[in-house]
Amino acid sequence: MKIPSSGMKDAEVFAKLDEYRKDDVDWSSGRVFGYVFDPGKEIMDFAKKVYNKFLTENALDFSVYPSLLRLENDLVAMLRDHLRGDDQVVGNFTSGGTESILLAVKAARDYFRLHRPEIETPEMILPSTAHAAFHKAAHYFGIKTVTIPVDSGTFRADVKETEKNITGNTIFMTGSAPSYTQGVIDPIAKLSDIARQKGIWFHTDACMGGFLLPYFKRLGRAVPDFDFSLPGVNSISVDLHKYAYAPKGASLILHRTPDLRKFQMFAFSRWLGYTMINPTVQSTKSGGPLAAAWAVLNYVGDDKYLEFAKNKLEATREIREGIESIPELYLLGQPEMTLLSFSSREVNIFHIIDEMHERGWYIQPSFSYQNIPANIHLSINLSNVGRTGEFISDLKESVKKAKTMPSGQLLSGVREMMDEQGEDFLENVDSLMALAGMEQGRLPERMAPVNEVLDSMSPQWREKILLEVTNRFFHP
């Protein structure tokens, strides 16, 4: 494809875009359990108007656009209050949970570079449920990760094992509120107290729950403390583009004091251009997401968010009870929010997922790891409210159909290739993709055989193959 010699008419451009997106998941259908958090047309249309109003404003320099600085400080003030922080708590707006987590880890690393320069190989302790973004941060910033298996029954971080693995090089610990897959809240109070006693930076990853859990607490749910009410919590990440229903990407990183927050920032003046000062990872960035997030929180308001929380709580209960009514399925852990996962000892879950996709539902697979079986994840959204009966009915039919589906054919072929080729297998990923039906940049209609193969592999092999495959998909 080349830049056209003559510009296309707007109708042609939009027609082409519609053609490109015809196979995209329909996030507005109420049948999607991930990726897009849909508050309904009214709020979405309002947010888009505000987004476009600030689309061209550049948050690179707050002195040029003081409106963006004011909007950012307002948002931080709202969430500081929401998460029970005092007037010393500060923060910044980011593009998403990954950037917020990156900044927390960078701040901790640079803090210890100054205060503990004798630490040459910094370490961070992570529960095995900690978001992959922490591992990305460790990879980017040169920090060793120590991963602790979670309790196999509750899926919560293991406090005793965490404490055992603290060394003189440990600079960072974290817990989730809640963890993404099983939706359970780690023992943040105990973990952060240990971190405080040992002089270690503790971060609460509340990307999923930081906005919603305070509403659940007001509705009478027993929500354990995870926020700035705990003296050992140094920083918190909380996404606004999830259950606050701001457009993507909208997240916040909050720090207990300005003295801690300054270590996330970057300044550079040793070149011939302008002095760069970046509070976050990005430099140039549109003011659209920031303004839209501010506008949505003000437009929806606290009372309506509480109503939303009540409705999602009820939908989660209905789905949970529906899953428990299907004999072939079982829940992993006891979910404490709107996130849950379930598996089966009798049925290939990847066939269940394909069958649900055939019926118009989007649900997400998670591969097996550390003796935890492959499972199906749901992030229950406002748009799913009112559709729970239909979902469970289709799930029952999908389980029945999946029980009749064959398994293992592609897997046996791949194992044969791996046995024959050994380490050279990665050089023949094109053959594997052809075998799996991944030709001409398209995924096969049914992903169960591919997911069976990936699930059978060690995480290291899984990562290598997915990198090779992804590298081929992103190619004109």
C-alpha positions in Angstrom: 0.0 0.0 0.0 1.2 3.5 -0.8 0.0 7.0 0.0 -2.6 7.8 -2.7 -1.5 10.3 -5.3 -4.8 12.1 -4.9 -6.7 12.3 -1.6 -9.7 10.0 -1.1 -13.1 11.5 -0.4 -14.3 11.3 3.2 -17.0 8.8 2.3 -14.4 6.5 0.7 -12.1 6.7 3.7 -15.0 5.8 6.1 -16.1 3.0 3.8 -12.6 1.6 3.9 -12.4 1.8 7.6 -15.7 0.1 8.0 -14.5 -2.7 5.7 -11.3 -3.1 7.9 -13.3 -3.4 11.1 -16.0 -5.8 9.9 -14.3 -8.7 11.8 -13.7 -6.8 15.0 -15.4 -7.8 18.2 -18.7 -5.8 18.7 -18.0 -4.3 22.1 -21.4 -2.6 22.2 -23.3 -5.9 22.0 -23.2 -6.6 25.7 -21.7 -10.0 24.9 -18.1 -9.1 25.5 -16.3 -9.9 28.8 -13.0 -7.9 28.3 -11.0 -5.2 26.6 -13.8 -2.6 26.3 -15.8 -1.3 29.3 -19.0 0.0 27.9 -21.2 2.4 30.0 -23.8 2.8 27.4 -24.4 5.1 24.4 -25.2 8.2 26.4 -22.0 8.3 28.4 -19.9 7.0 25.5 -21.1 9.7 23.1 -20.6 12.4 25.7 -17.0 11.2 26.3 -16.2 11.2 22.6 -17.3 14.9 22.3 -15.0 15.9 25.1 -12.2 13.8 23.8 -12.5 15.5 20.4 -12.6 18.9 22.1 -9.2 18.4 23.5 -7.8 16.0 20.8 -5.2 18.5 19.6 -4.0 19.9 22.9 -0.6 18.5 23.8 0.2 17.5 27.3 3.9 17.6 26.6 4.2 21.1 28.3 1.8 22.1 31.1 3.0 25.7 30.9 1.5 25.9 27.4 -1.7 24.1 28.2 -2.5 25.0 31.9 -6.0 23.6 31.3 -4.6 20.1 31.1 -2.6 20.6 34.3 -5.8 21.7 36.1 -7.7 18.7 34.8 -4.9 16.3 35.8 -4.7 17.7 39.4 -8.5 17.6 39.7 -8.5 13.9 38.8 -5.7 13.1 41.2 -7.6 14.9 44.0 -10.8 12.9 43.2 -9.0 9.6 43.4 -6.9 10.6 46.3 -10.1 11.1 48.3 -11.6 7.9 46.9 -8.6 5.9 48.0 -8.4 7.6 51.5 -5.2 9.6 50.9 -4.3 12.7 52.8 -3.3 16.1 51.3 0.3 14.9 50.7 -0.8 12.2 48.2 0.1 13.3 44.6 -0.1 11.6 41.2 -0.2 11.8 37.5 -2.4 10.8 34.6 -1.1 7.9 32.4 -2.1 6.0 29.3 -3.0 2.8 31.2 -2.2 0.4 33.9 1.0 -0.7 32.3 2.4 2.8 32.2 1.3 3.4 35.8 3.1 0.2 36.9 6.2 1.0 35.0 6.3 4.4 36.8 5.9 2.8 40.2 8.8 0.4 39.6 11.0 3.1 38.1 10.3 5.4 41.0 11.3 2.6 43.5 14.5 1.8 41.5 15.6 5.4 41.4 14.7 6.0 45.0 16.9 3.1 46.1 19.7 4.1 43.7 19.9 7.3 45.8 19.2 5.9 49.3 20.8 2.5 49.0 23.6 2.8 46.3 25.2 -0.4 47.6 22.4 -2.4 46.0 23.9 -3.5 42.7 21.3 -6.1 41.8 17.9 -4.8 42.9 15.1 -7.4 43.3 11.3 -7.2 43.4 9.0 -9.9 44.9 5.9 -10.7 42.9 3.0 -13.1 43.6 2.4 -15.3 40.5 -0.9 -13.4 40.0 0.9 -10.1 39.7 0.2 -8.4 36.3 2.7 -9.1 33.5 3.4 -5.4 33.4 5.6 -5.8 36.5 7.7 -8.3 34.6 7.9 -5.8 31.7 9.0 -3.1 34.1 11.7 -5.5 35.5 12.9 -6.2 32.0 13.0 -2.6 31.0 14.7 -1.3 34.2 17.1 -4.1 35.0 15.5 -5.5 38.1 15.5 -9.2 39.1 12.1 -10.7 39.7 11.4 -13.2 42.5 8.0 -14.9 41.8 6.1 -16.5 44.6 3.4 -19.1 43.9 0.0 -18.0 45.3 -2.1 -20.2 47.7 -3.6 -22.9 45.5 -7.0 -22.7 47.2 -7.5 -18.9 47.6 -5.2 -17.7 44.9 -4.0 -14.9 47.2 -0.3 -13.9 47.7 1.5 -16.1 50.3 2.6 -13.8 53.1 5.0 -16.2 54.7 6.7 -17.2 51.5 7.0 -13.6 50.5 8.7 -12.7 53.8 11.1 -15.7 53.4 12.3 -14.4 50.0 13.2 -10.9 51.2 16.9 -10.2 50.9 19.2 -7.2 51.3 18.6 -6.5 47.6 14.8 -6.4 47.8 13.5 -2.9 46.9 9.9 -3.6 45.7 6.9 -5.6 46.7 3.3 -5.6 45.4 -0.1 -7.0 45.9 -3.3 -6.9 43.8 -6.7 -5.4 44.6 -7.9 -7.6 43.0 -5.8 -9.9 40.9 -6.9 -9.9 37.3 -7.7 -13.6 36.6 -9.4 -14.8 39.8 -10.6 -11.5 41.1 -9.3 -12.0 44.7 -7.7 -9.3 46.8 -4.2 -10.1 48.2 -3.5 -9.5 51.9 -2.3 -6.0 51.3 -2.4 -5.0 55.0 0.1 -7.8 56.0 2.3 -7.5 52.9 2.6 -3.7 53.1 3.3 -3.8 56.9 6.2 -6.2 56.3 7.5 -3.9 53.5 7.3 -0.9 55.8 9.2 -2.7 58.6 11.9 -3.8 56.2 12.1 -0.4 54.4 10.9 -1.8 51.1 8.7 0.1 48.6 5.2 -1.4 48.5 2.8 -0.8 45.6 -0.9 -1.7 45.5 -1.9 -2.7 42.0 -5.6 -1.5 42.0 -5.8 -1.0 38.3 -8.9 -3.2 38.2 -10.4 -2.5 41.6 -9.2 0.8 42.8 -12.3 2.7 41.4 -14.9 0.0 42.0 -14.0 -1.6 45.4 -14.8 1.5 47.5 -18.3 1.4 46.1 -18.6 -2.3 47.0 -17.6 -1.4 50.5 -20.3 1.2 50.7 -22.8 -1.5 49.5 -21.9 -3.6 52.5 -19.4 -6.0 51.0 -16.4 -7.0 53.2 -13.6 -5.3 51.3 -10.2 -5.5 53.0 -8.1 -2.4 53.2 -5.8 -1.9 50.3 -5.4 1.9 49.9 -3.6 4.8 51.6 -5.3 4.0 54.9 -2.5 1.5 55.2 0.8 3.2 56.3 3.0 0.8 54.3 1.5 1.5 50.9 3.8 3.9 49.0 2.0 4.0 45.7 -1.2 2.8 44.0 -2.1 2.3 40.3 -5.8 2.7 39.4 -7.4 2.7 35.9 -10.2 5.0 34.9 -10.8 3.4 31.5 -12.2 0.3 33.2 -14.9 0.6 35.8 -14.9 4.5 35.8 -15.8 4.2 32.1 -13.4 6.8 30.8 -12.2 6.4 27.2 -8.9 4.6 26.7 -6.2 5.3 27.7 -6.8 6.7 31.2 -5.1 5.6 34.4 -3.5 7.2 37.4 -0.3 6.5 39.4 -0.6 7.9 43.0 2.2 8.3 45.5 2.0 8.9 49.2 4.3 12.0 49.1 5.8 14.3 46.5 9.2 13.2 47.6 8.4 9.6 46.5 6.7 10.7 43.2 9.7 12.8 42.0 11.7 9.6 41.3 9.2 8.6 38.6 10.0 11.8 36.6 12.6 12.3 33.9 14.4 15.6 33.1 17.1 16.2 30.5 18.8 19.4 29.4 22.1 18.1 27.9 21.3 18.6 24.3 20.6 21.5 21.9 16.8 21.4 22.1 14.3 22.3 24.7 14.8 21.0 28.2 12.7 17.9 28.5 10.7 17.3 31.8 8.4 14.4 31.7 6.3 13.5 34.8 5.3 10.2 33.1 6.8 7.9 30.4 5.2 9.7 27.4 6.2 13.1 26.2 3.8 14.3 23.5 0.3 13.0 24.2 -3.2 14.2 23.3 -5.2 16.0 26.0 -8.2 14.0 24.8 -8.1 11.0 27.2 -7.3 13.3 30.2 -10.2 15.7 29.5 -12.6 12.9 28.7 -11.8 11.1 32.0 -12.3 14.3 34.0 -15.6 14.9 32.1 -16.9 11.4 32.6 -16.3 11.3 36.3 -18.1 14.7 36.7 -20.9 13.7 34.3 -21.7 10.4 35.9 -21.3 11.4 39.5 -21.0 9.4 42.7 -24.6 8.4 43.0 -24.7 6.8 39.5 -21.4 5.0 40.0 -22.8 3.5 43.2 -25.9 2.3 41.2 -23.6 0.9 38.5 -21.6 -1.0 41.2 -24.8 -2.5 42.7 -26.0 -3.7 39.2 -22.6 -5.3 38.4 -22.5 -6.9 41.8 -25.8 -8.6 41.1 -24.8 -9.6 37.6 -21.6 -11.2 39.0 -23.6 -13.1 41.5 -25.9 -14.4 38.8 -23.1 -15.5 36.6 -21.2 -17.1 39.4 -24.2 -19.1 40.5 -24.9 -20.1 36.9 -21.4 -21.4 36.5 -21.7 -23.4 39.8 -24.9 -24.9 38.5 -23.0 -26.6 35.5 -21.6 -29.9 36.9 -18.7 -29.9 34.4 -17.4 -26.5 35.5 -15.8 -25.1 38.7 -14.7 -21.7 39.9 -11.0 -21.0 40.7 -11.1 -19.2 44.0 -13.8 -17.1 45.5 -14.0 -13.9 43.5 -14.3 -10.6 45.5 -15.1 -8.3 42.6 -16.4 -8.5 39.0 -13.6 -10.7 37.8 -13.6 -14.5 37.9 -12.2 -17.6 36.3 -13.5 -21.1 35.9 -12.2 -24.4 34.5 -13.2 -28.0 33.9 -11.8 -31.4 34.7 -14.0 -33.1 32.1 -14.2 -30.8 29.1 -11.6 -29.1 26.9 -12.2 -25.4 27.9 -10.7 -24.2 24.6 -13.6 -25.8 22.8 -16.0 -24.2 25.2 -14.5 -20.8 24.3 -14.8 -21.5 20.6 -18.4 -22.6 21.0 -19.2 -19.4 23.0 -17.6 -17.4 20.2 -19.8 -19.2 17.7 -22.8 -17.9 19.7 -21.5 -14.3 19.7 -19.8 -14.1 23.1 -16.2 -13.0 23.7 -14.5 -14.7 26.6 -10.8 -15.0 27.3 -8.5 -18.1 27.8 -5.8 -18.2 30.4 -3.1 -20.9 30.0 -2.0 -23.3 32.7 0.8 -22.2 35.0 2.4 -23.4 38.3 -0.1 -26.3 38.6 -3.1 -24.0 38.0 -5.1 -25.4 35.1 -6.0 -23.6 31.9 -9.2 -21.6 32.6 -11.7 -19.1 31.2 -11.7 -15.5 32.4 -14.6 -13.0 32.6 -14.4 -9.3 33.4 -18.1 -8.5 34.0 -19.1 -5.2 32.7 -22.1 -2.8 33.0 -23.1 -3.9 29.4 -23.4 -7.5 30.6 -26.1 -6.6 33.1 -29.4 -8.1 32.0 -27.7 -10.7 29.8 -26.6 -13.1 32.4 -29.4 -15.6 31.9 -28.7 -15.7 28.1 -25.0 -16.1 28.8 -25.5 -19.1 31.2 -27.9 -20.8 28.8 -25.4 -20.5 26.0 -22.6 -21.6 28.3 -24.5 -24.8 29.1 -25.1 -25.6 25.5 -21.4 -24.8 24.7 -20.2 -27.3 27.4 -22.5 -30.0 25.9 -21.1 -29.4 22.4 -17.5 -29.1 23.6 -17.8 -32.6 25.2 -18.3 -34.1 21.7 -15.3 -32.2 20.0 -12.0 -34.1 19.3 -8.8 -32.8 20.8 -5.1 -33.3 20.2 -4.7 -33.6 16.4 -2.7 -30.4 15.9 -0.9 -31.0 19.2 0.4 -34.4 18.0 1.6 -32.9 14.7 3.5 -30.1 16.5 5.1 -32.5 19.0 6.3 -34.6 16.1 7.8 -31.4 14.5 9.5 -30.5 17.8 10.9 -34.0 18.3 12.4 -34.0 14.8 13.7 -30.4 14.8 14.6 -29.7 18.4 16.0 -26.2 18.9 15.6 -25.5 15.1 11.9 -25.7 15.6 11.7 -21.9 16.0 13.2 -21.3 12.6 10.2 -23.1 11.1 7.4 -21.2 12.7 6.0 -20.5 9.2 5.4 -24.3 8.8 3.7 -24.4 12.2 1.5 -21.4 11.3 0.5 -23.1 8.1 -0.3 -26.3 10.0 -2.5 -24.3 12.4 -4.3 -22.5 9.6 -2.7 -19.1 10.2 -2.1 -18.1 6.7 -2.2 -14.7 4.9 -2.2 -12.8 8.2 -5.4 -14.4 9.5 -6.2 -16.5 12.6 -8.2 -19.8 12.1 -11.9 -19.6 12.9 -11.5 -22.1 15.8 -8.6 -21.4 18.1 -9.0 -24.5 20.3 -6.3 -26.6 18.5 -3.8 -23.6 18.7 -4.6 -23.0 22.3 -4.1 -26.7 23.1 -0.6 -26.5 21.6 0.3 -23.4 23.5 -1.1 -24.7 26.8 1.0 -27.9 26.5 4.3 -25.9 26.3 6.4 -24.5 29.0 5.9 -20.7 29.5 9.3 -20.1 28.0 8.5 -21.9 24.8 5.1 -20.3 24.7 6.7 -16.9 24.8 9.3 -17.7 22.1 6.6 -19.0 19.7 4.2 -16.2 20.3 7.0 -13.6 19.7 7.8 -15.3 16.4 4.1 -15.5 15.3 3.3 -11.9 16.4 6.4 -10.7 14.6 5.0 -12.2 11.4 1.5 -10.8 11.8 2.7 -7.2 12.1 4.0 -7.1 8.6 2.5 -5.2 5.6 
